Amino acid sequence: CLLVPNFEELREWQAKRLGHKREQSNIQLLSDGAIKAYFVSKMHGVSRQVLETSDFADANITKVQYSLLPEDLSVSEGTLACDDSVRRAAVRERYHSFLDKPVGEMAI
């Protein structure tokens, strides 16, 4: 599973936690263990909601491997179509290294 965090929200959360803002790239931000833990805790609840929908009623999913992408998907990069749908082949090609080596696993 490839996830794109809301970097603005993560920066705000980090500033509250530290008491000041840090100038960091998205990659640096994602290397912070506390940021990863915060993001995973938020995603855990979302994952449960998604898996409770009828689309996944018969699925036996207990864990999800994930990677955090350091940038948004975009039309200009070719990872989104003009209607904002994901261009899966382009995403696989651009982010294959993230797909090959997930950074974590969430129990559902």
Secondary structure, 3 states (H helix, E strand, C coil): CEECCCHHHHHHHHHHHHCCCCCCCHHHHHCCHHHHHHHHHHHHHHHHHHHCCHHHCCCCCCEEEEEECCCCCCCCCCCECCCCCECHHHHHHHCHHHHHCCCEEEEC
